[in-house]
């Protein structure tokens, strides 16, 4: 994804529950965070995270084998003073079954790369 400095861009993602053997829904939690910055770029991970202006984290419920009906969107806006570089953002998804005693467990991790131009 290429984003001009000072501009806003949205990245959409979706998820399908591939949980088998459960009859109850699960709550899925997601968090988007900067994980890597191009070598030589003077940007910090904290600065890159500040470019995430909307939709950085959230949750939703899905039944087993159900697809998320509306994709989630994260909005990114590097300031006009941002350095020209690439940033990798991870989408970290965890889940908790709606069963007494269940715990939040890792589910899926994806990523996207933003090139600031």
C-alpha positions as a printed Julia matrix, in Angstrom:
117×3 Matrix{Float64}:
   0.0     0.0    0.0
   1.41    3.41  -0.96
   0.3     6.45   1.03
   1.31   10.05   0.37
   2.45   12.02   3.38
  -0.49   13.9    4.91
  -3.06   11.69   3.15
  -5.42    9.13   4.72
  -5.79    5.57   3.46
  -7.82    2.59   4.63
  -6.82   -1.07   4.73
  -9.61   -3.62   5.04
  -9.38   -7.15   6.4
 -11.79   -9.97   7.1
 -11.78  -13.3    8.89
 -13.49  -16.67   8.75
 -13.75  -18.84  11.83
 -12.26  -22.24  11.03
 -13.01  -23.61  14.48
 -14.36  -27.17  14.3
 -16.0   -29.23  17.0
 -17.56  -26.33  18.9
 -21.23  -25.41  18.84
 -20.86  -21.98  20.43
 -19.57  -18.72  18.97
 -16.14  -17.29  19.73
 -15.18  -13.7   20.38
 -12.27  -12.64  18.18
 -10.05   -9.73  19.19
  -7.69   -7.92  16.85
  -4.88   -5.44  17.37
  -2.84   -3.76  14.66
   0.67   -2.66  15.5
   3.83   -1.56  13.7
   6.32   -4.41  13.81
   9.14   -3.48  11.44
  10.56   -0.36   9.84
  12.73   -0.13   6.74
  16.45   -0.17   7.54
  17.87    3.36   7.69
  14.49    5.01   8.28
  14.52    7.46  11.24
  10.98    6.45  12.26
  10.3     4.65  15.56
   7.68    1.94  16.09
   5.81    4.29  18.44
   5.71    6.98  15.74
   4.53    4.45  13.15
   1.77    3.32  15.53
   0.63    6.93  15.88
  -0.18    6.91  12.14
  -3.02    4.43  12.86
  -5.86    6.91  13.35
  -8.93    4.64  13.37
  -9.72    0.94  13.81
  -6.46   -0.1   15.45
  -8.18   -2.67  17.66
 -11.58   -4.22  18.18
 -13.55   -7.43  18.53
 -16.41   -9.35  16.98
 -18.27  -12.64  17.5
 -18.37  -15.44  14.92
 -20.06  -18.83  14.9
 -17.92  -21.81  13.85
 -17.32  -21.64  10.05
 -18.86  -18.16   9.84
 -17.27  -15.41   7.71
 -17.13  -11.83   9.01
 -19.89  -10.06   7.04
 -18.38   -6.57   7.1
 -14.64   -6.21   6.71
 -12.88   -4.22   9.4
 -11.02   -1.12   8.22
  -7.98    0.53   9.73
  -7.28    4.12   8.68
  -3.66    5.27   8.34
  -2.5     8.86   8.09
   1.22    9.67   8.1
   1.78   13.37   8.83
   3.19   15.69   6.16
   6.5    15.58   8.07
   6.78   11.76   7.95
  10.0    10.32   6.52
   9.83    8.43   3.22
  10.07    4.77   4.23
   8.23    1.46   4.52
   6.51    0.14   7.64
   5.17   -3.35   8.29
   2.01   -3.51  10.38
   0.91   -6.81  11.94
  -2.75   -7.78  12.4
  -2.78   -9.99  15.49
  -6.0   -11.93  16.1
  -6.84  -13.86  19.26
 -10.02  -15.71  20.2
 -11.99  -16.78  23.22
 -14.72  -19.4   22.98
 -17.97  -18.46  24.69
 -17.63  -21.41  27.05
 -17.16  -21.09  30.81
 -13.48  -21.3   31.71
 -12.13  -20.65  28.22
  -9.15  -18.36  27.82
  -7.98  -15.94  25.13
  -5.65  -17.8   22.79
  -3.67  -16.89  19.66
  -5.64  -17.4   16.45
  -4.03  -15.76  13.4
  -1.44  -13.16  12.44
  -1.33  -11.32   9.14
   0.41   -8.18   7.97
   0.46   -5.38   5.43
   3.24   -3.01   4.37
   2.8     0.73   3.99
   5.13    2.73   1.77
   5.08    6.41   2.69
   5.64    8.56  -0.41
